[in-house]
Amino acid sequence: IKEETALLTSAGVIDLSEDYDPTKQVTRAEFAEFTAAAIKVEKQMEVSYFTDVPLSYWAVDSINSLADLNIISKASDGRFNPDRAITYVEACKMMAVMTGYDRYVNPDGGMNQYISIANNAGFGIVPSAKDKITVADAIKLLYNAMRVDLVMVDSVSGNKYMVKPNEGYNIFSSYHQIKFDDGRVEGVYGKSLSDTIIQTGKTRINDVDYYVAGTVSMDEYFGRYIEFAYKEKNKNDDSTVIYAKPKYKDDKMEIMYD
């Protein structure tokens, strides 16, 4: 989960210590905190929807905000059980609502249909256990859900409306200005496949110049075809590559020069 961890950290969704345990169980409150960060919910609530989530609880704002958005259901018994391990189906339901795929839910279909929806939509995983998920499971599930196309209303006719995934619009791009692409690395500082001079801290991929984050080493990818993630900048500046990896295992280029 190197790629997933790097990009979720860059987006500010997770903040893990260097010695974190990927096999640790994730609680309902912790997953709510991750989900709220994914869609940048920072609303402070002056009332709690749950009897076991007082206003002094560390994740109260995330839990109540998600309940306000119906990403978390308001239980009939008034409890949220924030310290209980979240189950895989509960996590899938939250991701389905967050991305709009809950619109495909059959009201009489039961909870397990959220697992089918996650698999069909492309953000489902194979968890280590169904009754709980680990930190590694949560990171993979969140990452996948943040990359799938968001379901949006496509057309309206009277009281009926049609929905479909909106290609290119996902949580990463819509909330964090992070996009994904692939291409040939045509230049890094000191090396170029053309007569273009590449400045320090920059790279050229498919004729487009990018800044390079300090955590990324583009020199090793010079001449290779890569998959990369970049953070968009304003119109007067270049975007920044924040993650890169080779697309092909044996991709090589022979450069002949005098």
FENDATA-V664380 format. One record per residue. NEAR is the number of other C-alpha atoms within 10 Angstrom. Layout:
((NEAR) (NEAR))
//
This chain:
((11) (6) (14) (17) (18) (15) (19) (21) (13) (16) (19) (14) (22) (18) (13) (12) (7) (6) (6) (10) (12) (15) (12) (13) (19) (22) (20) (20) (23) (22) (25) (27) (21) (20) (24) (23) (18) (23) (18) (16) (16) (11) (13) (12) (15) (9) (11) (16) (21) (21) (12) (14) (22) (13) (18) (8) (12) (13) (18) (24) (24) (25) (29) (26) (21) (23) (18) (15) (12) (13) (22) (20) (14) (16) (11) (8) (8) (12) (13) (20) (15) (20) (13) (14) (18) (24) (19) (25) (20) (20) (23) (27) (23) (22) (24) (25) (18) (24) (23) (18) (23) (21) (15) (14) (17) (11) (9) (7) (9) (9) (15) (13) (18) (27) (20) (15) (19) (23) (14) (11) (19) (15) (21) (21) (16) (11) (17) (13) (11) (12) (12) (22) (25) (22) (19) (20) (23) (23) (21) (22) (24) (24) (22) (19) (26) (25) (20) (20) (22) (22) (23) (16) (12) (11) (10) (10) (7) (5) (5) (7) (10) (11) (15) (16) (18) (14) (10) (15) (18) (22) (25) (24) (18) (14) (15) (18) (15) (23) (21) (16) (11) (16) (18) (18) (23) (23) (28) (27) (16) (10) (16) (17) (14) (9) (8) (12) (15) (18) (14) (11) (15) (19) (26) (25) (21) (12) (14) (13) (20) (22) (19) (23) (16) (10) (10) (13) (16) (24) (14) (12) (19) (23) (22) (21) (22) (20) (16) (18) (18) (22) (22) (17) (13) (7) (7) (6) (11) (16) (21) (20) (25) (21) (22) (20) (19) (17) (15) (11) (8) (8) (12) (12) (10) (6) (7) (5) (4) (2))
//
